[in-house]
């Protein structure tokens, strides 16, 4: 197993996450968008399914905002209160993927029948320095439908 792969699986396991599948496609015909969850995991502690957005590299300043003319930039439209950082761009991507997955009513119902209590999200960065993870917090979950509308 490659070093980064081993680091990622070890980090997921330490959080109680068991990979279920990779590259789970989701889409919205009305928004004309398709994407995929990099990894879908089962959380043995919370009985949630976890949509994982995996990023490799990004060793630098993930949380530093883009600067233009000496001022920190923010994201556009419905995300205008968020600084324009690498992490926030990736959390927006994860939020949209999570939202599209959660809109699959039939899938969510079947998961509920199997004992899955909910769906959460996790942004994972892996590089030579190790693995860092960022939870998909409720603010991003609430913003996802607006981000999809902004894309039209």
Secondary structure, DSSP 8 states (H G I E B T S, - for coil): --HHHHHHHHHHHHTTEEEEEEEEEEEETTTTEEEEEEEEEEETTT-EEEEEEEEE---S-TTS--EETTEE-B--GGGTTSB--HHHHHHHHHHHHHHHHHT-HHHHHHHHHTT--EEEEEEEEEETTEEEEEE--HHHHHHHHHHHHHT-
